Amino acid sequence: MEFIRIIQRMDRLIQLKSTGSPEDFASRLSISERSLYNYLGVMKELGAPLRYSRIYGSYEYLEKGRFLFEFKKQLEPEYAK
């Protein structure tokens, strides 16, 4: 659950373009810089179009979007009955 909580917080800060430098971002999340890069890598593997913007001094998404972690019930098609 901690993993998801951190990703959700990262997502929120990235959307707001208020992460700061990698060192600041890691500190805000109470994780190491190495862990931050690992989390960013996972987010990228899951499709997040991320980059660090020197203009904003923050990580940002190149497209609008966000991470959602939830269970979706799959409805059985009629032919499966």
The 8 nearest C-alpha neighbors of each residue, nearest first, counted from 0:
[[1, 3, 2, 4, 5, 6, 7, 68],
 [0, 2, 4, 3, 5, 6, 7, 8],
 [3, 1, 5, 0, 4, 6, 38, 7],
 [4, 2, 6, 0, 5, 1, 7, 68],
 [5, 3, 1, 7, 2, 6, 8, 0],
 [4, 6, 8, 2, 7, 3, 9, 1],
 [5, 7, 9, 3, 8, 4, 10, 2],
 [8, 6, 10, 4, 5, 9, 3, 11],
 [9, 7, 5, 11, 10, 6, 4, 12],
 [10, 8, 6, 12, 7, 11, 13, 5],
 [9, 11, 7, 13, 8, 12, 6, 14],
 [10, 12, 8, 14, 9, 13, 7, 15],
 [13, 11, 15, 9, 17, 14, 18, 10],
 [12, 14, 16, 10, 59, 15, 11, 58],
 [15, 13, 11, 12, 16, 10, 59, 60],
 [14, 16, 12, 17, 13, 11, 18, 59],
 [17, 15, 13, 57, 14, 59, 18, 12],
 [16, 18, 15, 12, 19, 57, 13, 58],
 [19, 17, 57, 24, 12, 16, 13, 58],
 [18, 20, 57, 56, 23, 24, 17, 21],
 [19, 21, 23, 22, 24, 57, 56, 18],
 [22, 20, 24, 23, 25, 19, 32, 35],
 [21, 23, 20, 25, 24, 32, 26, 19],
 [24, 22, 26, 20, 21, 25, 19, 27],
 [23, 25, 21, 18, 27, 26, 22, 19],
 [26, 24, 28, 30, 22, 32, 27, 23],
 [25, 27, 29, 23, 28, 24, 30, 22],
 [28, 26, 24, 25, 29, 23, 30, 18],
 [27, 29, 25, 26, 30, 24, 5, 8],
 [30, 28, 26, 27, 25, 31, 24, 5],
 [31, 29, 25, 28, 26, 34, 32, 35],
 [32, 30, 34, 33, 25, 35, 29, 26],
 [31, 33, 35, 25, 34, 22, 36, 30],
 [32, 34, 36, 31, 35, 37, 30, 25],
 [35, 33, 37, 31, 32, 36, 38, 30],
 [34, 36, 32, 38, 37, 33, 25, 39],
 [37, 35, 39, 33, 34, 38, 40, 32],
 [36, 38, 34, 40, 35, 39, 41, 33],
 [39, 37, 41, 35, 40, 36, 34, 42],
 [40, 38, 36, 42, 41, 37, 35, 43],
 [41, 39, 37, 43, 38, 42, 36, 44],
 [42, 40, 44, 38, 43, 39, 45, 37],
 [41, 43, 39, 45, 40, 44, 47, 38],
 [42, 44, 47, 46, 40, 45, 41, 39],
 [45, 43, 41, 46, 42, 40, 47, 39],
 [46, 44, 42, 43, 47, 41, 40, 66],
 [45, 47, 43, 44, 48, 42, 41, 49],
 [46, 48, 43, 42, 49, 45, 60, 44],
 [49, 47, 61, 60, 46, 43, 62, 50],
 [50, 48, 60, 47, 59, 61, 43, 58],
 [49, 51, 58, 59, 52, 60, 48, 61],
 [50, 52, 58, 57, 59, 53, 49, 56],
 [53, 51, 54, 55, 57, 56, 58, 50],
 [52, 54, 56, 55, 51, 57, 58, 20],
 [53, 55, 52, 56, 57, 51, 58, 16],
 [56, 54, 57, 52, 53, 16, 58, 17],
 [57, 55, 53, 19, 52, 54, 20, 58],
 [58, 56, 19, 18, 55, 16, 52, 17],
 [57, 59, 51, 50, 13, 52, 18, 16],
 [60, 58, 13, 50, 16, 49, 51, 57],
 [59, 61, 49, 62, 48, 50, 63, 13],
 [60, 62, 48, 49, 59, 63, 50, 47],
 [63, 61, 60, 64, 48, 47, 49, 59],
 [64, 62, 60, 61, 65, 14, 48, 59],
 [63, 65, 62, 66, 60, 14, 47, 61],
 [64, 66, 10, 67, 63, 14, 11, 47],
 [65, 67, 10, 68, 7, 64, 6, 47],
 [68, 66, 69, 65, 7, 64, 70, 10],
 [69, 67, 66, 70, 3, 7, 71, 6],
 [70, 68, 67, 71, 72, 66, 3, 7],
 [69, 71, 72, 68, 73, 67, 74, 66],
 [70, 72, 73, 69, 74, 68, 67, 75],
 [73, 71, 74, 70, 75, 69, 76, 68],
 [74, 72, 71, 75, 76, 70, 79, 77],
 [73, 75, 72, 76, 77, 71, 79, 80],
 [76, 74, 73, 77, 79, 80, 78, 72],
 [75, 77, 78, 79, 74, 80, 73, 72],
 [76, 78, 79, 80, 75, 74, 73, 72],
 [77, 79, 76, 80, 75, 74, 73, 72],
 [80, 78, 77, 76, 75, 74, 73, 72],
 [79, 78, 77, 76, 75, 74, 73, 72]]
